[in-house]
């Protein structure tokens, strides 16, 4: 092999390595599922709530799927899009509250568990939270609930939704857990605010 040919291969080797590493990362990345299968959607709607409708048990299929609505950047980004699209910010603002309650102060009227948030979105709640069960698919409700939970998270999640293109009023969801923005309330239950996460 001639010297010039050998130098071309040496120069191309790092590029080839970077290309292979990029392909491996892309292959290992969590695949996007744009729509859940109908049996999965039906199973996701079969969760159980406590008698007071605060807290409950997610369906088994949610665990067998690996909690995708809380763990994948695609689902969190979709939830963020839905938060804007359905006008959640008109009541809850950027998570700090307003007409509706805050997600950041540590007090959740109906519990901070994923099932409680899904039930609040799907069925609505007294005193102002409308029902979105007939306006969103089951997938969308779970995606929105996953995003709402990242807004009020007390520890930074590993996955993050997409970045905002509009003016930032606070750091992004995975950079500023709620504990850094507000003091935690006293332990226990406040009758006016519900349970603490």
PyMOL commands that set and color helices and strands:
alter all, ss='L'
color gray80, all
select helices_A, chain A and resi 3-28+38-44+60-64+68-71+73-85+89-92+114-123+138-151+178-181
alter helices_A, ss='H'
color red, helices_A
select strands_A, chain A and resi 48-49+56-57+107-108+189-190+194-196
alter strands_A, ss='S'
color yellow, strands_A
deselect
rebuild
show_as cartoon
